[in-house]
Amino acid sequence: MEIQYVIINFIILAVILFLFGRKMVKSIFNTRFEKINRELDEAEEAEKTAMPVFDEYQPEESDACDAEEITLAQATVDEKIAQIEEFRNHLCSEIHREMIEDAREELLLIMRENVIKLFSDEKYQKAIRDLDADVIDAILPQIKLTPGDMAYLKHHDVLYVTVTSAYPLDETIVKKVDEATTAMLEAVGGKTSLWVLEDPDLIGGLKLRIGDTVYDGTVAEELYRFSKNFNREPILTTDTVGHLIQEFSEKAKSFRPQIYVFQLGRVLTVSDGICWMDGLADIMYGEVVEFECGERGMVLDIQQNRIGCVIFGDFAHIESGTRVRRVGRIASVPVGNSLLGRVVNALGDPIDAEGYITCEGKRPIEFKAPSILDRAPVNSPLHTGIKAIDALVPIGKGQRELIIGDRQTGKTAIAIDTIINQKGKDTICIYVAIGQKDTLVAEIKDKLKSHGALDYTVIVAEPASSSAALQYIAPFSATAIAEHFMYSGKDVLIIYDDLSKHAVAYRELSLLLHRPSGREAYPGDIFYLHSRLLERSAHLSDELGGGSITALPIIETLAGDISAYIPTNVISITDGQIFLDAELFNEGQRPAINVGLSVSRVGGAAQNPVMKKVSSSLRTRLAQYRELAEFMQFGSDIDDTTKATLASGRLLTEALKQGRYKPIDDHLQTILIFAVSAGYADGISPEDMENFEKELYKYFAEKKAGLAEKVRTAAKFDDKLKNELGEALVEFSARF
């Protein structure tokens, strides 16, 4: 009967929480919404007052010419009012979410206080204590020695066993625990040291700790688990709050402590985002741990007597001696189509103030790269829309092409243009911002959105203000997101901007973890860091779906020194590099690609056959032009052949110039390069090349669309196609 009273009171409590919680949330919302609406109304009235009231103005006959301007001005007022209303709706929704999140914490506090009050009543204590025998009977069949316990016994012979409950335990329960643990340890030649403790914070039930392993069947653990689920659930309406409280009441109807098994450790020291722990002998590298304050971290160092962990959040609330529990999983990140169009951090949490993300599942941030047999050759092009790249250093799907150059030479611009060019090409793009400014990430998001590219793009951002730990895992998290799409048979483009800052973040973590430093103070495994990251980019075989990840890592150099430690490391890992020259950039060449130092080792196999034929001599001619142009600075006399070479090279250089956010289709690039390199643009001055290019594209789009399609789909550049293209260019040159 007393158990029934407990259940009945739980149901009553849950109903009270449900009614009170919903009323409380609504009360909070109503008060805050009234204030917000009042402030927005005042702002709207002020906005209207600041604008001229055109309805009261009657134009005279002499002012008839201004009537159209007045109408346009009135339209501007209406548009402004509409913007204010849109802002009102957006702001209210944001505040709405914030208020519910505040109410979430208040509700959890109320639940805990009421449960504690319920169990403190004497007439219920006995009913709960009667469950202790059932709890211990459920725990004892599960106990076992872990590898960490066995290793401990080899050095100490004695293993500590602790039984903790909220009330004094019955002697028969203590004896049962002692007999079971003693028999288990005697089987392996060990002894037990049994401790019996009381902890009122457990509220009810009991827990057994053997070594680092805890078998928990307490009410406090039930509340902890419920609060975790409660915090993970996206609360967008008061109905959601009611649903969660109702879920709590359903659990109370059949209340019975469930046994949770986990391992506990202890914090030794914490500083600068690094935590040293002992215990947790069975934990693995890369596994997640959780501290008492709720913050989480990841194991990055395992030594004989201690474990090194990086902390993801604020470490100010973590102190020496506090408990840390093993979560039981490797660091993972949410994945799925719902991430498209969003900006998330390295943990997969949204940071764009556009609401919660419901994902399909999770993937570990560290994952084995595809084997050689799982890969297929790079045979499909990934067009960047940039003439100088698609012609000179083509990129294939599944390739890893490094973008390298000094600061402010256009590295990010190339990456963003490549993303924009994937529109309509069924390629998912992921941009990883590591240590960048918040304003830069916001600008990139706006540019992608304005060009319609955000719908197929995921932005993973950890700005310079983030901890070194989060900057370190950001590219691994983004790669895990990309792998979800790749193993689903899709093509993915991922951009790491940039791996120089990633290496600096890893160096900081390694020095804090007291790892020996090597060249330039980087740890010895810095090469392995980037190799295991970039090796995950591949073109999968047809048996695995044929998906691909194309990686464009970015490396920043100092004064063009590509022989520095990190640049040479990444160059040796990737399949080629695009080197941006600061000198060319300052001369006005956009993009400032150095032809001599840029190369694509495998992309040529995936290049369009017509483009491959047309651009075959382009690299040599540009290199020859650069050499002659430098020689001519000495003012020497030149012959006619040299003059022709310089003129042709200058035209080619001008033809390869391209503005930002203006990607060009591959077949149009082919036509332009053929026109310039074959001499059909010799009569054009370099200053008119931009206009020549625009008119050429327009001419082929309107007059020669069929021929342009032939260039796009042709399997080879034969004489027939070459003659047709030449005739069309002669006709265009005459008209131009």
ZAVEX-969479 format. One line per field, with one value per residue (C-alpha): chain; x, y, z. Coordinates in nm, 2 decimals. Example, Ala and Ser with C-alpha at 12.3 -4.5 7.8 and 13.67 -1.06 7.14 Angstrom:
<atoms>
c <- c(A_A)
X <- c(1.23_1.37)
Y <- c(-0.45_-0.11)
Z <- c(0.78_0.71)
</atoms>
This chain:
<atoms>
c <- c(A_A_A_A_A_A_A_A_A_A_A_A_A_A_A_A_A_A_A_A_A_A_A_A_A_A_A_A_A_A_A_A_A_A_A_A_A_A_A_A_A_A_A_A_A_A_A_A_A_A_A_A_A_A_A_A_A_A_A_A_A_A_A_A_A_A_A_A_A_A_A_A_A_A_A_A_A_A_A_A_A_A_A_A_A_A_A_A_A_A_A_A_A_A_A_A_A_A_A_A_A_A_A_A_A_A_A_A_A_A_A_A_A_A_A_A_A_A_A_A_A_A_A_A_A_A_A_A_A_A_A_A_A_A_A_A_A_A_A_A_A_A_A_A_A_A_A_A_A_A_A_A_A_A_A_A_A_A_A_A_A_A_A_A_A_A_A_A_A_A_A_A_A_A_A_A_A_A_A_A_A_A_A_A_A_A_A_A_A_A_A_A_A_A_A_A_A_A_A_A_A_A_A_A_A_A_A_A_A_A_A_A_A_A_A_A_A_A_A_A_A_A_A_A_A_A_A_A_A_A_A_A_A_A_A_A_A_A_A_A_A_A_A_A_A_A_A_A_A_A_A_A_A_A_A_A_A_A_A_A_A_A_A_A_A_A_A_A_A_A_A_A_A_A_A_A_A_A_A_A_A_A_A_A_A_A_A_A_A_A_A_A_A_A_A_A_A_A_A_A_A_A_A_A_A_A_A_A_A_A_A_A_A_A_A_A_A_A_A_A_A_A_A_A_A_A_A_A_A_A_A_A_A_A_A_A_A_A_A_A_A_A_A_A_A_A_A_A_A_A_A_A_A_A_A_A_A_A_A_A_A_A_A_A_A_A_A_A_A_A_A_A_A_A_A_A_A_A_A_A_A_A_A_A_A_A_A_A_A_A_A_A_A_A_A_A_A_A_A_A_A_A_A_A_A_A_A_A_A_A_A_A_A_A_A_A_A_A_A_A_A_A_A_A_A_A_A_A_A_A_A_A_A_A_A_A_A_A_A_A_A_A_A_A_A_A_A_A_A_A_A_A_A_A_A_A_A_A_A_A_A_A_A_A_A_A_A_A_A_A_A_A_A_A_A_A_A_A_A_A_A_A_A_A_A_A_A_A_A_A_A_A_A_A_A_A_A_A_A_A_A_A_A_A_A_A_A_A_A_A_A_A_A_A_A_A_A_A_A_A_A_A_A_A_A_A_A_A_A_A_A_A_A_A_A_A_A_A_A_A_A_A_A_A_A_A_A_A_A_A_A_A_A_A_A_A_A_A_A_A_A_A_A_A_A_A_A_A_A_A_A_A_A_A_A_A_A_A_A_A_A_A_A_A_A_A_A_A_A_A_A_A_A_A_A_A_A_A_A_A_A_A_A_A_A_A_A_A_A_A_A_A_A_A_A_A_A_A_A_A_A_A_A_A_A_A_A_A_A_A_A_A_A_A_A_A_A_A_A_A_A_A_A_A_A_A_A_A_A_A_A_A_A_A_A_A_A_A_A_A_A_A_A_A_A_A_A_A_A_A_A_A_A_A_A_A_A_A_A_A_A_A_A_A_A_A_A_A_A_A_A_A_A_A_A_A_A_A_A_A_A_A_A_A_A_A_A_A_A_A_A_A_A_A_A_A_A_A_A_A_A_A_A_A_A_A_A_A_A_A_A_A_A_A_A_A)
X <- c(0.00_0.28_0.43_0.10_0.10_0.44_0.31_-0.01_0.19_0.43_0.13_-0.01_0.33_0.36_0.02_0.10_0.43_0.24_-0.02_0.22_0.49_0.26_0.11_0.45_0.58_0.28_0.30_0.66_0.59_0.29_0.49_0.79_0.59_0.39_0.72_0.86_0.55_0.53_0.90_0.85_0.53_0.72_1.00_0.75_0.58_0.91_1.00_0.67_0.72_1.06_0.92_0.73_0.35_0.30_-0.08_-0.13_0.07_-0.12_0.12_0.05_0.05_0.41_0.51_0.36_0.71_0.77_0.46_0.64_0.92_0.65_0.49_0.83_0.90_0.57_0.66_0.98_0.78_0.56_0.87_1.03_0.71_0.71_1.07_0.99_0.71_0.94_1.19_0.92_0.83_1.19_1.28_0.97_1.06_1.42_1.30_1.04_1.30_1.52_1.23_1.15_1.51_1.51_1.18_1.34_1.60_1.33_1.12_1.40_1.48_1.11_1.10_1.41_1.29_0.95_1.10_1.34_1.05_0.84_1.11_1.20_0.86_0.90_0.61_0.76_1.11_1.03_0.86_1.16_1.40_1.21_1.32_1.69_1.69_1.54_1.80_2.10_1.96_1.95_2.31_2.50_2.44_2.59_2.92_3.24_3.61_3.73_4.08_4.16_4.06_4.28_4.58_4.52_4.51_4.85_5.01_4.79_4.62_4.32_4.03_3.81_3.43_3.19_2.82_2.64_2.28_2.06_1.97_2.14_2.15_2.02_2.30_2.17_2.22_2.57_2.65_2.52_2.74_3.04_3.00_2.94_3.24_3.47_3.39_3.45_3.80_3.91_3.86_4.14_4.36_4.25_4.09_3.82_3.80_3.43_3.31_2.95_2.86_2.55_2.47_2.13_2.18_2.10_1.74_1.66_1.80_2.17_2.48_2.77_3.12_3.39_3.72_3.62_3.29_2.97_2.64_2.38_2.02_1.94_1.67_1.94_2.07_1.71_1.67_2.02_1.92_1.58_1.74_1.99_1.71_1.51_1.80_1.86_1.49_1.43_1.16_0.98_0.63_0.46_0.31_0.66_0.71_0.38_0.48_0.81_0.64_0.38_0.66_0.80_0.46_0.44_0.77_0.65_0.35_0.58_0.86_1.14_1.51_1.69_2.05_2.30_2.66_2.94_3.29_3.40_3.73_3.87_4.01_4.37_4.45_4.29_4.43_4.42_4.14_4.35_4.24_4.45_4.25_4.31_4.10_3.90_4.16_3.96_3.90_4.01_4.18_3.93_3.65_3.42_3.40_3.16_3.23_3.00_2.93_2.79_3.09_3.24_3.58_3.78_4.07_4.39_4.66_4.68_4.98_5.05_4.93_4.70_4.48_4.50_4.17_4.08_3.77_3.52_3.34_3.42_3.67_3.62_3.36_3.59_3.80_4.05_3.89_3.56_3.42_3.43_3.23_3.30_3.02_3.09_3.13_3.39_3.36_3.09_2.90_2.54_2.50_2.22_2.05_1.91_2.26_2.24_2.21_2.32_2.62_2.73_3.02_3.26_3.02_2.74_2.54_2.38_2.53_2.33_2.02_1.79_1.66_1.73_1.86_1.71_1.97_1.96_2.23_2.59_2.93_3.26_3.48_3.78_3.72_3.94_4.02_3.90_4.15_4.31_4.06_3.77_3.88_3.81_4.03_3.97_3.79_3.52_3.60_3.50_3.48_3.57_3.43_3.77_3.95_4.30_4.23_4.01_4.25_4.59_4.54_4.22_4.06_3.89_3.63_3.80_4.12_4.30_4.43_4.61_4.55_4.86_4.98_5.05_4.78_4.53_4.61_4.27_4.28_3.94_3.80_3.89_3.72_3.40_3.38_3.42_3.13_2.91_3.00_2.86_2.50_2.29_2.57_2.44_2.75_2.73_2.97_3.12_3.32_3.53_3.64_3.92_4.04_3.88_3.70_3.33_3.27_3.44_3.22_2.91_3.02_3.08_2.74_2.57_2.76_2.66_2.30_2.28_2.42_2.18_2.46_2.38_2.10_2.36_2.63_2.72_2.94_3.14_3.29_3.52_3.64_3.96_3.78_3.71_3.93_4.22_4.03_3.73_3.95_4.14_3.83_3.65_3.80_3.75_3.39_3.33_3.49_3.26_2.96_3.11_3.16_2.79_2.71_2.99_2.89_2.54_2.67_2.69_2.97_3.11_3.34_3.51_3.73_3.96_4.02_4.29_4.51_4.79_4.57_4.47_4.83_4.88_4.58_4.72_5.06_4.91_4.72_5.03_5.25_4.98_4.97_5.35_5.43_5.79_5.81_6.01_6.07_5.92_5.77_5.53_5.48_5.63_5.29_5.19_5.23_5.01_4.75_4.69_4.75_4.48_4.25_4.31_4.33_3.96_3.89_3.85_3.65_3.47_3.43_3.10_3.05_3.04_2.81_3.06_3.05_3.34_3.50_3.71_3.93_4.06_4.28_4.42_4.77_4.90_5.26_5.49_5.66_5.59_5.80_5.65_5.95_5.84_5.75_5.37_5.34_5.59_5.40_5.07_5.22_5.35_5.01_4.80_4.77_4.89_4.88_4.75_5.01_4.89_5.18_5.16_5.37_5.11_4.83_4.98_5.03_4.65_4.64_4.32_4.34_4.71_4.81_5.18_5.19_5.53_5.46_5.11_5.04_4.76_4.89_4.57_4.31_4.42_4.27_3.93_3.96_3.73_3.90_3.84_3.97_4.27_4.36_4.30_4.51_4.79_5.04_4.89_5.13_5.44_5.33_5.24_5.58_5.76_5.57_5.66_6.02_6.04_5.84_6.09_6.38_6.23_6.25_6.61_6.50_6.67_6.57_6.35_6.27_5.93_5.90_5.96_5.71_5.45_5.52_5.48_5.16_5.01_5.12_4.97_4.64_4.64_4.71_4.43_4.19_4.26_4.17_3.84_3.64_3.51_3.17_3.16_3.22_3.21_3.09_3.37_3.27_3.27_3.61_3.73_3.59_3.76_4.10_4.09_4.00_4.29_4.55_4.47_4.50_4.14_4.17_4.51_4.35_4.21_4.39_4.45_4.22_3.93_3.97_3.70_3.45_3.56_3.50_3.15_3.04_3.19_2.98_2.67_2.73_2.77_2.46_2.24_2.38_2.58_2.42_2.44_2.81_2.87_2.68_2.91_3.21_3.07_2.98_3.26_3.47_3.76_3.87_3.88_3.94_3.57_3.49_3.80_3.70_3.34_3.47_3.72_3.45_3.23_3.52_3.60_3.24_3.24_3.57_3.44_3.12_3.30)
Y <- c(0.00_0.24_0.19_0.28_0.60_0.69_0.63_0.83_1.12_1.11_1.14_1.43_1.60_1.56_1.71_2.00_2.05_2.03_2.29_2.52_2.49_2.58_2.87_3.00_2.99_3.16_3.43_3.49_3.51_3.75_3.99_4.00_4.00_4.31_4.49_4.39_4.49_4.82_4.90_4.79_5.01_5.31_5.24_5.20_5.53_5.71_5.57_5.69_6.03_6.06_6.01_6.28_6.24_6.25_6.18_6.53_6.70_6.81_6.89_7.20_7.21_7.34_7.04_6.78_6.66_6.56_6.34_6.02_6.09_6.13_5.79_5.63_5.79_5.66_5.31_5.35_5.43_5.12_4.90_5.04_4.96_4.61_4.57_4.68_4.43_4.15_4.26_4.25_3.89_3.78_3.94_3.80_3.45_3.49_3.63_3.36_3.09_3.27_3.30_2.94_2.84_3.05_2.88_2.54_2.59_2.72_2.41_2.17_2.34_2.32_1.95_1.87_2.06_1.89_1.54_1.61_1.73_1.43_1.18_1.36_1.27_0.99_0.78_0.75_0.68_0.33_0.25_0.37_0.19_-0.13_-0.10_-0.12_-0.50_-0.51_-0.25_-0.45_-0.77_-0.59_-0.46_-0.77_-0.98_-0.70_-0.65_-0.74_-0.65_-0.42_-0.43_-0.12_-0.31_-0.60_-0.37_-0.21_-0.54_-0.64_-0.35_-0.32_-0.66_-0.47_-0.31_-0.06_-0.13_0.15_0.12_0.45_0.52_0.80_0.62_0.37_0.03_-0.29_-0.53_-0.81_-0.59_-0.50_-0.86_-0.96_-0.70_-0.81_-1.18_-1.11_-0.87_-1.09_-1.40_-1.21_-1.08_-1.41_-1.57_-1.35_-1.35_-1.02_-0.88_-0.62_-0.32_-0.25_0.10_0.18_0.55_0.77_1.06_1.24_1.40_1.07_1.12_0.75_0.42_0.32_0.29_0.05_0.15_-0.11_0.06_0.33_0.16_0.28_0.09_0.36_0.30_0.62_0.88_1.15_0.97_0.94_1.32_1.37_1.17_1.34_1.68_1.59_1.48_1.79_2.01_1.84_1.87_2.18_2.38_2.62_2.64_2.60_2.28_2.13_2.21_2.04_1.74_1.69_1.73_1.48_1.24_1.29_1.20_0.89_0.77_0.84_0.61_0.31_0.45_0.20_0.29_0.18_0.07_0.29_0.18_0.43_0.51_0.80_0.98_1.28_1.61_1.66_2.00_2.23_2.54_2.71_2.47_2.16_1.92_1.64_1.35_1.02_0.71_0.62_0.35_0.20_0.53_0.56_0.84_1.08_0.97_1.23_1.30_1.51_1.72_1.78_2.14_2.00_2.09_1.83_1.75_1.51_1.29_1.38_1.23_0.90_0.85_0.59_0.78_1.05_1.14_1.47_1.62_1.93_2.12_2.23_2.50_2.73_2.57_2.83_2.61_2.30_2.26_2.01_1.72_1.73_1.42_1.35_1.07_0.87_0.94_0.61_0.74_0.88_1.26_1.28_1.55_1.56_1.50_1.51_1.73_1.96_2.11_2.25_2.63_2.66_2.79_2.55_2.52_2.24_2.05_2.08_2.33_2.61_2.96_3.14_3.22_3.04_2.77_2.42_2.15_1.81_1.57_1.22_1.09_1.13_1.04_1.02_1.32_1.08_0.81_0.57_0.69_0.48_0.21_0.19_-0.08_0.13_0.42_0.49_0.69_1.07_1.09_1.35_1.73_1.97_2.30_2.61_2.86_3.03_3.04_3.03_2.72_2.52_2.57_2.54_2.35_2.15_1.98_1.64_1.51_1.33_1.53_1.73_2.06_2.30_2.68_2.85_3.21_3.51_3.69_3.90_3.74_3.60_3.25_3.26_3.44_3.13_2.90_3.10_3.14_2.76_2.71_2.95_2.77_2.44_2.58_2.33_2.07_1.85_1.91_1.97_2.23_2.26_2.57_2.54_2.87_2.80_3.10_3.35_3.68_3.66_3.94_3.74_3.44_3.66_3.82_3.48_3.36_3.68_3.64_3.27_3.35_3.64_3.40_3.12_2.90_2.87_2.62_2.35_2.47_2.40_2.65_2.52_2.81_2.84_3.20_3.33_3.39_3.01_2.79_2.60_2.27_2.37_2.51_2.18_1.96_2.19_2.05_1.69_1.77_1.92_1.61_1.39_1.59_1.55_1.18_1.13_1.27_1.09_0.75_0.84_0.85_1.23_1.46_1.70_1.99_2.08_2.39_2.42_2.79_2.76_2.47_2.71_2.83_2.47_2.37_2.66_2.55_2.20_2.33_2.52_2.21_2.00_2.24_2.26_1.88_1.89_1.70_1.74_2.00_1.98_2.21_2.56_2.42_2.20_1.85_1.56_1.43_1.75_1.58_1.29_1.55_1.68_1.36_1.17_1.46_1.50_1.13_1.10_1.29_1.04_0.92_0.60_0.30_0.22_-0.06_0.20_0.44_0.64_0.95_1.18_1.44_1.70_1.90_2.25_2.31_2.66_2.74_3.09_3.16_3.44_3.64_3.37_3.11_2.78_2.59_2.65_2.36_2.35_2.44_2.17_1.92_1.99_2.01_1.66_1.53_1.69_1.62_1.96_2.33_2.66_2.92_3.28_3.53_3.85_4.03_3.94_4.04_4.38_4.42_4.38_4.02_3.86_3.57_3.60_3.25_3.18_2.94_2.81_2.70_2.58_2.22_1.96_1.61_1.42_1.67_1.66_1.31_1.46_1.78_1.84_1.70_2.01_2.24_2.00_2.03_2.41_2.49_2.25_2.52_2.79_2.73_2.75_3.07_3.24_3.14_3.26_3.59_3.65_3.58_3.82_4.08_4.08_4.09_4.39_4.60_4.66_4.85_4.64_4.65_4.36_4.21_4.16_3.80_3.90_4.18_3.94_3.70_3.98_4.11_3.76_3.69_4.01_3.93_3.58_3.74_3.99_3.71_3.51_3.80_3.75_3.94_3.79_3.61_3.57_3.21_3.11_2.79_2.56_2.56_2.94_2.94_2.70_2.92_3.23_3.07_2.92_3.26_3.43_3.16_3.09_3.46_3.55_3.83_3.97_4.30_4.36_4.59_4.45_4.73_4.60_4.24_4.26_4.39_4.14_3.86_3.98_4.02_3.68_3.50_3.69_3.61_3.23_3.24_3.41_3.31_2.99_2.81_2.48_2.51_2.60_2.29_2.09_2.23_2.13_1.77_1.69_1.38_1.53_1.85_1.72_1.92_1.96_2.12_2.33_2.46_2.53_2.72_2.91_3.02_3.14_3.34_3.50_3.61_3.74_3.93_4.10_4.21_4.32)
Z <- c(0.00_0.08_-0.26_-0.41_-0.20_-0.34_-0.70_-0.63_-0.49_-0.79_-1.02_-0.82_-0.82_-1.20_-1.26_-1.03_-1.22_-1.55_-1.46_-1.27_-1.53_-1.82_-1.63_-1.53_-1.88_-2.02_-1.74_-1.82_-2.19_-2.16_-1.94_-2.17_-2.49_-2.37_-2.31_-2.64_-2.84_-2.66_-2.75_-3.11_-3.14_-3.01_-3.26_-3.54_-3.45_-3.43_-3.78_-3.93_-3.77_-3.91_-4.26_-4.45_-4.45_-4.83_-4.81_-4.67_-4.95_-5.27_-5.55_-5.75_-6.13_-6.13_-5.92_-6.16_-6.25_-5.89_-5.85_-5.96_-5.70_-5.43_-5.52_-5.50_-5.17_-5.04_-5.16_-4.96_-4.65_-4.70_-4.75_-4.43_-4.23_-4.38_-4.27_-3.92_-3.90_-4.02_-3.76_-3.50_-3.59_-3.60_-3.27_-3.10_-3.21_-3.08_-2.75_-2.73_-2.75_-2.49_-2.25_-2.28_-2.22_-1.90_-1.79_-1.86_-1.58_-1.34_-1.41_-1.35_-1.02_-0.92_-1.01_-0.81_-0.50_-0.50_-0.54_-0.25_-0.04_-0.13_-0.03_0.29_0.44_0.69_0.58_0.22_0.33_0.44_0.11_-0.08_0.14_0.08_-0.28_-0.18_-0.18_-0.53_-0.65_-0.51_-0.66_-1.00_-0.96_-0.84_-1.16_-1.36_-1.17_-1.33_-1.33_-1.60_-1.76_-1.55_-1.23_-1.33_-1.39_-1.06_-0.88_-1.02_-0.83_-0.52_-0.45_-0.29_-0.48_-0.30_-0.31_-0.19_-0.12_-0.09_-0.01_0.11_0.43_0.66_0.48_0.62_0.74_0.51_0.20_0.31_0.37_0.03_-0.14_0.06_-0.03_-0.40_-0.45_-0.23_-0.44_-0.76_-0.65_-0.49_-0.83_-0.97_-0.65_-0.51_-0.20_-0.13_0.10_0.16_0.26_0.34_0.31_0.34_0.11_0.15_-0.19_-0.35_-0.24_-0.26_-0.38_-0.37_-0.58_-0.58_-0.69_-0.77_-0.86_-1.12_-1.22_-1.07_-1.07_-0.99_-0.90_-0.72_-0.76_-0.80_-1.11_-1.25_-1.21_-1.37_-1.67_-1.70_-1.68_-1.96_-2.19_-2.09_-2.19_-2.52_-2.62_-2.84_-2.66_-2.90_-2.75_-2.41_-2.55_-2.57_-2.20_-2.11_-2.32_-2.14_-1.80_-1.90_-2.00_-1.65_-1.50_-1.72_-1.58_-1.23_-1.27_-1.29_-1.09_-1.02_-1.01_-1.33_-1.30_-1.49_-1.53_-1.59_-1.48_-1.25_-1.23_-1.04_-1.16_-1.05_-1.20_-1.45_-1.63_-1.97_-2.10_-2.01_-1.74_-1.58_-1.43_-1.25_-1.26_-1.57_-1.65_-1.94_-2.12_-2.49_-2.68_-2.83_-2.58_-2.43_-2.05_-1.86_-1.55_-1.25_-1.38_-1.71_-1.93_-2.16_-2.28_-2.49_-2.40_-2.59_-2.37_-2.18_-1.95_-1.69_-1.38_-1.53_-1.83_-2.03_-2.15_-2.34_-2.22_-2.49_-2.28_-1.99_-1.75_-1.48_-1.30_-1.29_-0.98_-0.85_-0.68_-0.87_-1.02_-1.39_-1.56_-1.87_-2.13_-2.31_-2.67_-2.90_-2.97_-3.24_-3.44_-3.56_-3.94_-4.19_-4.45_-4.19_-4.15_-4.50_-4.50_-4.14_-3.95_-3.67_-3.43_-3.40_-3.18_-3.44_-3.23_-3.44_-3.39_-3.65_-3.43_-3.67_-3.43_-3.34_-3.58_-3.58_-3.74_-3.87_-3.65_-3.54_-3.67_-3.49_-3.57_-3.61_-3.87_-4.07_-4.42_-4.71_-4.81_-5.15_-5.26_-5.15_-5.38_-5.75_-5.98_-6.00_-6.34_-6.29_-6.30_-6.03_-6.20_-6.00_-6.25_-6.24_-6.58_-6.45_-6.24_-6.47_-6.75_-6.58_-6.25_-6.30_-6.00_-6.00_-5.76_-5.48_-5.52_-5.25_-5.40_-5.17_-5.19_-5.06_-5.05_-4.83_-4.63_-4.84_-5.17_-5.25_-5.11_-4.95_-5.26_-5.47_-5.23_-5.21_-5.59_-5.62_-5.38_-5.58_-5.90_-5.76_-5.79_-5.98_-6.00_-5.72_-5.51_-5.13_-5.00_-4.65_-4.55_-4.23_-4.07_-3.83_-3.62_-3.86_-3.76_-3.68_-3.93_-4.21_-4.14_-4.14_-4.47_-4.63_-4.52_-4.67_-5.00_-5.03_-4.95_-5.20_-5.47_-5.38_-5.26_-4.89_-4.96_-5.04_-4.80_-4.44_-4.25_-3.96_-3.77_-3.47_-3.47_-3.32_-2.99_-2.95_-2.74_-2.90_-2.84_-3.04_-3.32_-3.32_-3.37_-3.61_-3.94_-3.81_-3.73_-4.07_-4.24_-4.04_-4.18_-4.53_-4.49_-4.41_-4.75_-4.93_-4.80_-4.91_-5.27_-5.30_-5.41_-5.15_-5.16_-4.83_-4.77_-4.47_-4.40_-4.29_-4.17_-4.06_-3.77_-3.71_-3.67_-3.43_-3.22_-3.20_-3.11_-2.82_-2.70_-2.72_-2.53_-2.26_-2.25_-2.19_-2.51_-2.64_-2.91_-3.23_-3.52_-3.47_-3.14_-3.33_-3.19_-3.37_-3.49_-3.67_-4.01_-3.90_-3.78_-4.13_-4.32_-4.13_-4.19_-4.56_-4.64_-4.56_-4.88_-5.17_-5.46_-5.35_-5.57_-5.72_-5.47_-5.19_-5.38_-5.58_-5.36_-5.32_-5.10_-5.27_-5.03_-5.08_-4.77_-4.74_-4.60_-4.52_-4.59_-4.47_-4.74_-5.00_-4.81_-4.93_-4.79_-4.43_-4.20_-4.22_-4.60_-4.70_-4.48_-4.64_-5.00_-4.95_-4.85_-5.12_-5.49_-5.60_-5.50_-5.63_-5.53_-5.51_-5.56_-5.36_-5.63_-5.90_-5.67_-5.62_-6.00_-6.04_-6.15_-6.01_-5.93_-5.86_-5.96_-6.00_-6.31_-6.23_-5.88_-5.92_-6.03_-6.03_-6.02_-6.09_-6.20_-6.56_-6.59_-6.51_-6.73_-7.01_-7.32_-7.53_-7.25_-7.21_-7.57_-7.60_-7.28_-7.34_-7.44_-7.21_-6.92_-7.14_-7.31_-6.98_-6.83_-7.14_-7.12_-6.75_-6.82_-7.12_-6.93_-6.65_-6.89_-7.07_-6.76_-6.85_-7.16_-7.43_-7.79_-7.90_-8.24_-8.39_-8.27_-7.92_-7.95_-8.08_-7.79_-7.54_-7.70_-7.70_-7.35_-7.23_-7.39_-7.23_-6.89_-6.93_-7.05_-6.73_-6.51_-6.33_-6.07_-5.75_-5.73_-6.11_-6.19_-6.56_-6.72_-6.84_-7.21_-7.22_-7.06_-7.34_-7.61_-7.47_-7.42_-7.77_-7.92_-7.75_-7.78_-8.15_-8.25_-8.30_-8.05_-8.18_-8.29_-7.95_-7.71_-7.35_-7.22_-7.43_-7.33_-7.06_-7.31_-7.57_-7.32_-7.23_-7.59_-7.68_-7.42_-7.52_-7.89_-7.83_-7.59_-7.85_-8.19_-8.14_-7.86_-8.05_-8.10_-7.74_-7.64_-7.88_-7.70_-7.36_-7.45_-7.71_-7.64_-7.82_-8.00_-8.36_-8.68_-8.75_-8.42_-8.45_-8.79_-8.67_-8.37_-8.59_-8.84_-8.55_-8.40_-8.73_-8.77_-8.41_-8.45_-8.76_-8.58_-8.27)
</atoms>
